[in-house]
Amino acid sequence: MTKEISGRARRLAQGASATVIGAAVVILLLWAANIFASPANIAMPNPLAPPDTASPQGTFFSLRTEVTTGARIITAAFEEHIRSPGLFESEATRDAAATAKAHLARAVRCLDLSNIAPANREKYGTERVLMLGEVLERLPPIAEADFAGAAERGQWTVPNTEIRIAKMASGPRAGEFLFTAETVERIPQFYEMLRARSDADRFDFYQFYSLSPGDLMPPKWYGWVRTWPSWLLTEFGDQAVWQWLGYGLTLLLFAAASAALFAFTRGKTLRRFLPDSIRRLPAPLGILIGAALAQAMIDELNITGAPYAIAHVALVAARYMSAAWLAAVVLLSLADWTASASGLRPRSIDAGMLRLALRMLGIAAGAGILAYGASELGLPLVGIVAGLGVGGLAIALAAQPTIENFIGGVMIYADRPVRVGDFCKFGDISGTVEEIGIRSTRIRAADRSLITIPNGDFSKQRLVNTDRRDRLVVTGRVGLRYGTTRAQLNEILGETAKFFAQHPLIEGNASTLRLIEFGALSLDLELIARLTTRNKDDLAALREEILLQIAGIVEKAGTGLAERA
């Protein structure tokens, strides 16, 4: 029985989730259809004309007129818009909404929003002018005489209120009269105070705006929402209950989807089928798309006030962080692909420097995206840059050995004293270079042990690269026993010279066997055989061939090699 109940509950939850997700998809599709609809016409004499902010009187009446006009246009078009057939708004409705938005945009220009983050100004300004419009409608009428001397004083306060208009002293709007930043911040407080004392039957355009979805003009599906149970339409905290449910569900789905995508891309399943360069892409790309969709959903729900500001800041931050992450991942993947396409060895310094350059470019691109996002959120970039400078200095001091090794790697890359695969000697160590990294170089010794040397130390060594010789040389000494006659010695030297001249891999003119010393126990001959090949694999075989040939020539001459002490 318990299993049956849990199974039913699970199926019910799955069905509810599918219904909610389906509804969200439909809403997003309708929203997208509105986005790509034909542009609307703005029915204003001059939609680009700014409001009159040259005096307190001009600012006051400009805001009041623009808000009243915009609200009247939306109110007149709304009922016909909801009742009209079809899923999408008509051309007349789009024109009315565009005209109303233009009026409200001009009203927003009467506010000092310098303290508001650029990312929030449009929504914040619209909410504030609608609330302020309702406040001014509830106040006693303002006469022309109330503005006497206000322009000369540089400020004006609405009689018997704390609503203040002041002349901007600096900034791009210096000289204009605007509702002060302090007034703009307190508008919700003024609105709530007057709303509580107003007639309950009085039409409140801001309340209509905040409890309906869409961007100012509610979408067609709002007619369906108004048929829902009354408890879902009840106002709670400046939002309808159904808006709160949609708000919470949207953020929950975004967080859950982001976490699931992140975990999935880090799991073992993708590692078996996708290379790292591709496997790193879905997480930031998915979060970026998910944040954009969540933002679109919250905009369509028309969440207002602090809940909107919190969600908007979080989603904007998520978008810019995921975009910075995506830029870094794309450039790192590009480095891996370029190194592979260019035929570079994965562990070579060329591939390492290519990865480092594109990785630094990715970091720079990500930092630029984050800086722009921070400015959109209103963060003080000067303080951030200063903090990064101090933090960077501390990191640089702590990472001095790492920086030294990095510079050593750059020097090895620039001078190229060795490459991967070269056999080199330094100090009492010799071996084949296996990898030249950004921090260290790895060398495989003759006994197959792996030697790791920091690049800072390796670049200071006296390196002998035997693989860079333009010619291979076989050198040594041949000792003839005393008793060897002059004729035998001349025969040995002559036959050896003939052998050098006739051998295809020996430079005859540059190779010699000469008497250099009367030693204590032997006549010492110096052997210098310069080879025409650069293949080090041929060196040992040619050395053996040369020594055996000389031993045969000595034996044929009737003498012998001296015995060693």
JOVENGI-V252808 format. One line per field, one symbol per residue. psi: psi as a letter, one per 20 degrees, with the letter a starting at -180 (. if undefined). A space follows every 10 residues. Layout:
# JOVENGI-V252808
psi: ???
This chain:
# JOVENGI-V252808
psi: gghgghgghg hgggggghgg ggggggghgh ghhhgjrqqq pomqgniipr rokiqhgggg hggggggggg ghggghiggh ghiqrrhqqr hhggggghgg hgghhhhhii qokhipqhhi gggggggghg ghghghhiqq qprhhijpjg hhhjqqpppk rjoppqpphr aikpiqpqpq hgghhjghgg ghghhhirph ippohhgggh jqrrnfoqrh ihhhhiirqh hhippoljqq ghggghgghg hggggggggg gghgiirigh hhhqrhhhhi ghghgghggg hgggghghhh ilprbggggg gggghgghgh ghgggggggg hghhgggggg hijqphjrhg hghgggghgh gggggghggh gghhhhijqo hghgggghgg hhggggghkg hggghghhhh ghgghlhqrp iqprqpcjqq apphpoahhr ppporhjjqp pppqhhghii qoponhijph qqporaqpoq qqiprhghgh gggghghggg hiphjpoghj pqoqpiqorh iroppppoop qiqjoihigg ghggggghgg hhgghhijar qqqq.
